[in-house]
């Protein structure tokens, strides 16, 4: 393994690709930098061919995952339930009402990621 610092330029180490907004935010939080942005797509309304598919799998994923980290108070939980209902038409159920094996949870995650 090389014990010295990397000798490559920023351009030589740079990646070119397509990422969703949340991935870009996380990369920036971790210290990555954006050198160039070639194109940005924004969908204000989610409608169309895959809407029902995405909403159904998102519902199952949300139910099987339980409350997100940091969503501890009753107010935060109510806010999340309201957002899920308003944005995705998902009625939130507690994790205990959706006992899915971990393999199925992984499958759901893969379906939403592709």
N, C-alpha and C positions, 0 to 999 in steps of 0.2 A: 504494500500500500504506500502511496506517495505521502511522505511526511511534510512536504513543502506545500505552500499555498497553490491554488489552481492558477495556471498561467493562461487559461483561455479567456478571451474577451467576453463581454456580456452578449454580444451577437452570436458568438460560437456556442454559448451555453443556452441560448434562448430556445423556447418552444413555440411552435405555431400550431394552433388547434382551435377547436370549438368547445366552449365551456358554458355552463349555465351560470347565471348571476351569483348564486350562492357559493359555487365553487371558486369563483373569482374573488369574492369577498373573503372567503376563508384563506385563500392563498395570500392575499394582501395582509391579513391579520398575522400570518406566519412569516412575513417579511419579504415575500416575493414582490417584484416590481413589474408593472406593465410598461413595455417599451413602445409598443404600437397597438392600436385597435383598428382593425380593418373594417369591421362590420358589426352592427348591433341590431338584433331583432327584438321587437317588443310586441307581445300579444296582450291587448287590454281585455279582451273577452275570450274565454276559452270555450269554443264551440267547435263542433265538427265531428269528424270521423272517430276520433279516439276519446272523446270527452267521457262517455259512459264507462269505457274500459278503465281509464285513468282514475276516475272518481271511485269506482268499485274497489280497485286494488289499493288506492290510497286509504279508503275507509278500513279495509281489512288490516293494512299495515298500521294505521293509527291505533286501532283497537287492540291489536296484539302487542304493540310496543308500550302501551301505558302512557302515563303523563311524561312529557319531556322534562329533561333536567332543568331545574330552576322554576318549574311550574308547581309551586308548593302551596300557595295560599288559595283559599276558596275563590277569591276575586280573580286570580290568574287563571284558574281552571274554568271559571265561568266565561272569561274573556276568550279563552281558547275554544271552548264549546261554541260560543257565538260565532267566532271567525270560521270555524269548520262548517257550521250550518250555512252561514251567509255566502262564503266563497265557494265551497265545494258541495253544498247540500248534503253534508255528512252529519248524521246525528251521532254524537259521541257516545260510546258505550265503555264501561269500565273494562280493564284488562281481564278481570276475573270472569267476565261474561263471554270472553273469546279465547278459549284455551287452545291455542294452536301450537303444534310441535315446532321446535326451532327450525327444522328443515323447511317447513311450509313458510315460516316467516322469512327465511332466506330467499325462497323461491319468489315470494311477493316482492321483496326488495329488488331482486333481479328483474322481474317483470316491469317494475316502475323505472328502472335505470336504463332500460334498452329502448 
